[in-house]
Amino acid sequence: MVVPWIGYPLSELIKQVEPTGNAKFVEFISLHDPMQMPGQRSEVLEWPYKEGLRMDEAMHPLTLLTFGLYGEMLPNQNGAPIRIVVPWKYGFKSAKSIVKIRFTEQQPVSAWMRANADEYGFYSNVNPNVDHPRWTQAKERRIGDFFKRPTLMFNGYADDVAGLYAGMDLKKYF
């Protein structure tokens, strides 16, 4: 499914704020407001929600800082007022309702890594060759399709982003 996001490459913001050369990662921290977001009352995750990218992933032109979709401002359920979109990764890597962005020297621990590091790695690339511990990721059913189809490496963006992970063991760094 192609979503017409409204926004711009995250790299434009990063260039404007000029992080120091020590910055190796970008950490995104989401709004923590259990009154407004009742799902945060559960203890499934440690709140506030945190996610992170390597600096080269954040600087990639496909990584978007978005504030709208389908010609409208971003609705709350889609991550208003601002969210990240990383199309070659699983959706949980696209932090929503962002209130703080930090540049760090150390790899941030994301909310899902903290909840279950054996199931959710830092990279979380779409890799059909690495099954989730509880299900296969080799096939997917796209919205509107009845049958499953083979999952594409990097969600179909392999030509654009595979170079970011050259030389990495993508089974170890899932």
ZADO-1210 file (C-alpha; in nm, 4 decimals, padded with zeros to 6 digits):
<atoms>
<atom x="00.0000" y="00.0000" z="00.0000" code="MET" pos="1"/>
<atom x="00.1369" y="00.3379" z="-00.0960" code="VAL" pos="2"/>
<atom x="00.0435" y="00.6180" z="00.1431" code="VAL" pos="3"/>
<atom x="00.0720" y="00.9773" z="00.0170" code="PRO" pos="4"/>
<atom x="00.2538" y="01.1261" z="00.3153" code="TRP" pos="5"/>
<atom x="00.2959" y="01.5016" z="00.3518" code="ILE" pos="6"/>
<atom x="00.6317" y="01.5979" z="00.4900" code="GLY" pos="7"/>
<atom x="00.9945" y="01.6129" z="00.3918" code="TYR" pos="8"/>
<atom x="01.3117" y="01.4087" z="00.4334" code="PRO" pos="9"/>
<atom x="01.4227" y="01.3921" z="00.7972" code="LEU" pos="10"/>
<atom x="01.7723" y="01.4734" z="00.6686" code="SER" pos="11"/>
<atom x="01.6601" y="01.8327" z="00.6038" code="GLU" pos="12"/>
<atom x="01.5852" y="01.8842" z="00.9741" code="LEU" pos="13"/>
<atom x="01.9059" y="01.7093" z="01.0782" code="ILE" pos="14"/>
<atom x="02.1119" y="01.9350" z="00.8510" code="LYS" pos="15"/>
<atom x="01.9437" y="02.2449" z="00.9994" code="GLN" pos="16"/>
<atom x="02.0145" y="02.1507" z="01.3624" code="VAL" pos="17"/>
<atom x="02.3750" y="02.0489" z="01.2865" code="GLU" pos="18"/>
<atom x="02.4352" y="01.7696" z="01.5401" code="PRO" pos="19"/>
<atom x="02.7922" y="01.7225" z="01.6575" code="THR" pos="20"/>
<atom x="03.0189" y="01.4633" z="01.4997" code="GLY" pos="21"/>
<atom x="02.9604" y="01.2441" z="01.8067" code="ASN" pos="22"/>
<atom x="02.6004" y="01.1801" z="01.6984" code="ALA" pos="23"/>
<atom x="02.5756" y="00.8229" z="01.5696" code="LYS" pos="24"/>
<atom x="02.2051" y="00.7653" z="01.6356" code="PHE" pos="25"/>
<atom x="01.8773" y="00.9541" z="01.6441" code="VAL" pos="26"/>
<atom x="01.6291" y="00.8781" z="01.9225" code="GLU" pos="27"/>
<atom x="01.2612" y="00.9663" z="01.8936" code="PHE" pos="28"/>
<atom x="01.0473" y="01.0044" z="02.2048" code="ILE" pos="29"/>
<atom x="00.6707" y="01.0010" z="02.1726" code="SER" pos="30"/>
<atom x="00.4052" y="01.1795" z="02.3733" code="LEU" pos="31"/>
<atom x="00.3167" y="01.0081" z="02.6993" code="HIS" pos="32"/>
<atom x="-00.0367" y="01.1061" z="02.7926" code="ASP" pos="33"/>
<atom x="-00.2459" y="00.8131" z="02.9214" code="PRO" pos="34"/>
<atom x="-00.5560" y="01.0315" z="02.9536" code="MET" pos="35"/>
<atom x="-00.5463" y="01.1142" z="02.5827" code="GLN" pos="36"/>
<atom x="-00.3939" y="00.7799" z="02.4781" code="MET" pos="37"/>
<atom x="-00.5624" y="00.5095" z="02.6887" code="PRO" pos="38"/>
<atom x="-00.3429" y="00.2335" z="02.5411" code="GLY" pos="39"/>
<atom x="-00.0564" y="00.3806" z="02.7407" code="GLN" pos="40"/>
<atom x="-00.2287" y="00.2729" z="03.0611" code="ARG" pos="41"/>
<atom x="-00.1218" y="-00.0838" z="02.9850" code="SER" pos="42"/>
<atom x="00.2144" y="-00.2151" z="03.0918" code="GLU" pos="43"/>
<atom x="00.2842" y="-00.3834" z="02.7573" code="VAL" pos="44"/>
<atom x="00.5571" y="-00.1258" z="02.6944" code="LEU" pos="45"/>
<atom x="00.7608" y="00.1100" z="02.9057" code="GLU" pos="46"/>
<atom x="00.6321" y="00.4620" z="02.8382" code="TRP" pos="47"/>
<atom x="00.7058" y="00.7040" z="02.6848" code="PRO" pos="48"/>
<atom x="00.7530" y="00.5165" z="02.3586" code="TYR" pos="49"/>
<atom x="01.1086" y="00.5418" z="02.2274" code="LYS" pos="50"/>
<atom x="01.2523" y="00.4432" z="01.8932" code="GLU" pos="51"/>
<atom x="01.5818" y="00.4992" z="01.7178" code="GLY" pos="52"/>
<atom x="01.7710" y="00.4920" z="01.3916" code="LEU" pos="53"/>
<atom x="02.1341" y="00.5003" z="01.2959" code="ARG" pos="54"/>
<atom x="02.2354" y="00.8391" z="01.1615" code="MET" pos="55"/>
<atom x="02.2776" y="00.7069" z="00.8055" code="ASP" pos="56"/>
<atom x="01.9269" y="00.5549" z="00.8182" code="GLU" pos="57"/>
<atom x="01.7864" y="00.8856" z="00.9451" code="ALA" pos="58"/>
<atom x="01.9710" y="01.0776" z="00.6713" code="MET" pos="59"/>
<atom x="01.8416" y="00.8545" z="00.3913" code="HIS" pos="60"/>
<atom x="01.6061" y="01.0498" z="00.1599" code="PRO" pos="61"/>
<atom x="01.3295" y="00.7892" z="00.2043" code="LEU" pos="62"/>
<atom x="01.3146" y="00.8549" z="00.5804" code="THR" pos="63"/>
<atom x="01.0428" y="01.1165" z="00.6158" code="LEU" pos="64"/>
<atom x="00.9394" y="01.3623" z="00.8844" code="LEU" pos="65"/>
<atom x="00.5659" y="01.3749" z="00.8214" code="THR" pos="66"/>
<atom x="00.2779" y="01.5880" z="00.9409" code="PHE" pos="67"/>
<atom x="00.0008" y="01.4849" z="00.7037" code="GLY" pos="68"/>
<atom x="-00.1388" y="01.2290" z="00.4622" code="LEU" pos="69"/>
<atom x="-00.3917" y="01.2223" z="00.1823" code="TYR" pos="70"/>
<atom x="-00.3775" y="01.6022" z="00.1563" code="GLY" pos="71"/>
<atom x="-00.4832" y="01.6561" z="00.5194" code="GLU" pos="72"/>
<atom x="-00.3098" y="01.7198" z="00.8508" code="MET" pos="73"/>
<atom x="-00.2035" y="01.4000" z="01.0244" code="LEU" pos="74"/>
<atom x="-00.4904" y="01.2555" z="01.2322" code="PRO" pos="75"/>
<atom x="-00.4200" y="01.1525" z="01.5915" code="ASN" pos="76"/>
<atom x="-00.4524" y="00.7819" z="01.5106" code="GLN" pos="77"/>
<atom x="-00.1780" y="00.8165" z="01.2477" code="ASN" pos="78"/>
<atom x="00.0701" y="00.9867" z="01.4801" code="GLY" pos="79"/>
<atom x="-00.0206" y="01.3571" z="01.4969" code="ALA" pos="80"/>
<atom x="00.1244" y="01.6064" z="01.5142" code="PRO" pos="81"/>
<atom x="00.4449" y="01.4633" z="01.3680" code="ILE" pos="82"/>
<atom x="00.5839" y="01.1187" z="01.2947" code="ARG" pos="83"/>
<atom x="00.8681" y="00.9454" z="01.1186" code="ILE" pos="84"/>
<atom x="00.8111" y="00.7165" z="00.8190" code="VAL" pos="85"/>
<atom x="01.0798" y="00.4600" z="00.7364" code="VAL" pos="86"/>
<atom x="00.9277" y="00.2624" z="00.4457" code="PRO" pos="87"/>
<atom x="01.1791" y="-00.0242" z="00.4354" code="TRP" pos="88"/>
<atom x="01.1308" y="-00.1087" z="00.8037" code="LYS" pos="89"/>
<atom x="00.8467" y="-00.2497" z="01.0054" code="TYR" pos="90"/>
<atom x="00.5906" y="00.0082" z="01.1170" code="GLY" pos="91"/>
<atom x="00.6941" y="00.0202" z="01.4808" code="PHE" pos="92"/>
<atom x="01.0217" y="00.1836" z="01.3695" code="LYS" pos="93"/>
<atom x="00.8162" y="00.4819" z="01.2485" code="SER" pos="94"/>
<atom x="00.7743" y="00.6677" z="01.5774" code="ALA" pos="95"/>
<atom x="00.4484" y="00.8590" z="01.6131" code="LYS" pos="96"/>
<atom x="00.3361" y="01.1639" z="01.8123" code="SER" pos="97"/>
<atom x="00.6970" y="01.2732" z="01.8529" code="ILE" pos="98"/>
<atom x="00.7688" y="01.5311" z="02.1224" code="VAL" pos="99"/>
<atom x="01.1485" y="01.5024" z="02.1395" code="LYS" pos="100"/>
<atom x="01.4309" y="01.4106" z="01.9037" code="ILE" pos="101"/>
<atom x="01.7752" y="01.3431" z="02.0503" code="ARG" pos="102"/>
<atom x="02.1092" y="01.2734" z="01.8867" code="PHE" pos="103"/>
<atom x="02.3135" y="01.0171" z="02.0765" code="THR" pos="104"/>
<atom x="02.6525" y="00.8533" z="02.0598" code="GLU" pos="105"/>
<atom x="02.5150" y="00.5237" z="02.1967" code="GLN" pos="106"/>
<atom x="02.2503" y="00.3083" z="02.0319" code="GLN" pos="107"/>
<atom x="01.9161" y="00.3912" z="02.1960" code="PRO" pos="108"/>
<atom x="01.7060" y="00.1127" z="02.3445" code="VAL" pos="109"/>
<atom x="01.3695" y="00.1199" z="02.1739" code="SER" pos="110"/>
<atom x="01.0419" y="00.0439" z="02.3499" code="ALA" pos="111"/>
<atom x="00.9988" y="-00.2908" z="02.1746" code="TRP" pos="112"/>
<atom x="01.3607" y="-00.3924" z="02.2364" code="MET" pos="113"/>
<atom x="01.3107" y="-00.3155" z="02.6047" code="ARG" pos="114"/>
<atom x="00.9885" y="-00.5191" z="02.6051" code="ALA" pos="115"/>
<atom x="01.1349" y="-00.8230" z="02.4270" code="ASN" pos="116"/>
<atom x="01.4842" y="-00.7974" z="02.2781" code="ALA" pos="117"/>
<atom x="01.4705" y="-01.1558" z="02.1469" code="ASP" pos="118"/>
<atom x="01.1802" y="-01.0658" z="01.9200" code="GLU" pos="119"/>
<atom x="01.2488" y="-00.7033" z="01.8250" code="TYR" pos="120"/>
<atom x="01.5976" y="-00.6038" z="01.7179" code="GLY" pos="121"/>
<atom x="01.7251" y="-00.2503" z="01.6783" code="PHE" pos="122"/>
<atom x="01.7364" y="-00.2644" z="01.2991" code="TYR" pos="123"/>
<atom x="01.3951" y="-00.4210" z="01.2356" code="SER" pos="124"/>
<atom x="01.4356" y="-00.4247" z="00.8603" code="ASN" pos="125"/>
<atom x="01.1807" y="-00.6107" z="00.6534" code="VAL" pos="126"/>
<atom x="01.3773" y="-00.9304" z="00.5960" code="ASN" pos="127"/>
<atom x="01.1774" y="-01.2335" z="00.4793" code="PRO" pos="128"/>
<atom x="01.4770" y="-01.4577" z="00.5537" code="ASN" pos="129"/>
<atom x="01.4573" y="-01.3967" z="00.9297" code="VAL" pos="130"/>
<atom x="01.1440" y="-01.5269" z="01.0944" code="ASP" pos="131"/>
<atom x="00.9981" y="-01.3647" z="01.4010" code="HIS" pos="132"/>
<atom x="01.0294" y="-01.6198" z="01.6841" code="PRO" pos="133"/>
<atom x="00.6533" y="-01.6777" z="01.6744" code="ARG" pos="134"/>
<atom x="00.5689" y="-01.6538" z="01.3017" code="TRP" pos="135"/>
<atom x="00.7159" y="-01.6578" z="00.9558" code="THR" pos="136"/>
<atom x="00.7849" y="-01.3352" z="00.7711" code="GLN" pos="137"/>
<atom x="00.8424" y="-01.5046" z="00.4348" code="ALA" pos="138"/>
<atom x="00.4934" y="-01.4199" z="00.3063" code="LYS" pos="139"/>
<atom x="00.2560" y="-01.1313" z="00.3544" code="GLU" pos="140"/>
<atom x="-00.1018" y="-01.0469" z="00.2702" code="ARG" pos="141"/>
<atom x="-00.1360" y="-00.6967" z="00.1386" code="ARG" pos="142"/>
<atom x="-00.4495" y="-00.4939" z="00.1968" code="ILE" pos="143"/>
<atom x="-00.7061" y="-00.5867" z="-00.0667" code="GLY" pos="144"/>
<atom x="-00.5371" y="-00.9166" z="-00.1600" code="ASP" pos="145"/>
<atom x="-00.6898" y="-01.2527" z="-00.0762" code="PHE" pos="146"/>
<atom x="-00.3748" y="-01.4613" z="-00.1153" code="PHE" pos="147"/>
<atom x="-00.0372" y="-01.4130" z="00.0455" code="LYS" pos="148"/>
<atom x="00.2644" y="-01.3195" z="-00.1641" code="ARG" pos="149"/>
<atom x="00.6361" y="-01.3447" z="-00.0970" code="PRO" pos="150"/>
<atom x="00.7599" y="-01.0670" z="00.1294" code="THR" pos="151"/>
<atom x="01.0141" y="-00.8484" z="-00.0472" code="LEU" pos="152"/>
<atom x="01.3499" y="-00.7711" z="00.1129" code="MET" pos="153"/>
<atom x="01.3500" y="-00.4265" z="00.2727" code="PHE" pos="154"/>
<atom x="00.9779" y="-00.4013" z="00.1905" code="ASN" pos="155"/>
<atom x="01.0632" y="-00.3688" z="-00.1798" code="GLY" pos="156"/>
<atom x="01.3208" y="-00.0916" z="-00.1290" code="TYR" pos="157"/>
<atom x="01.6297" y="-00.3143" z="-00.1543" code="ALA" pos="158"/>
<atom x="01.7730" y="-00.1243" z="-00.4528" code="ASP" pos="159"/>
<atom x="01.7517" y="00.1971" z="-00.2506" code="ASP" pos="160"/>
<atom x="01.8670" y="00.0925" z="00.0967" code="VAL" pos="161"/>
<atom x="02.0588" y="-00.2373" z="00.0890" code="ALA" pos="162"/>
<atom x="02.3866" y="-00.0434" z="00.0828" code="GLY" pos="163"/>
<atom x="02.3130" y="00.0852" z="00.4339" code="LEU" pos="164"/>
<atom x="02.3560" y="-00.2697" z="00.5623" code="TYR" pos="165"/>
<atom x="02.6382" y="-00.3951" z="00.3379" code="ALA" pos="166"/>
<atom x="02.8595" y="-00.6391" z="00.5257" code="GLY" pos="167"/>
<atom x="02.6183" y="-00.6800" z="00.8161" code="MET" pos="168"/>
<atom x="02.4840" y="-01.0167" z="00.9220" code="ASP" pos="169"/>
<atom x="02.1131" y="-00.9406" z="00.8839" code="LEU" pos="170"/>
<atom x="02.0183" y="-01.2548" z="01.0779" code="LYS" pos="171"/>
<atom x="02.2206" y="-01.1401" z="01.3777" code="LYS" pos="172"/>
<atom x="02.1224" y="-00.7733" z="01.3418" code="TYR" pos="173"/>
<atom x="01.7531" y="-00.8256" z="01.2770" code="PHE" pos="174"/>
</atoms>
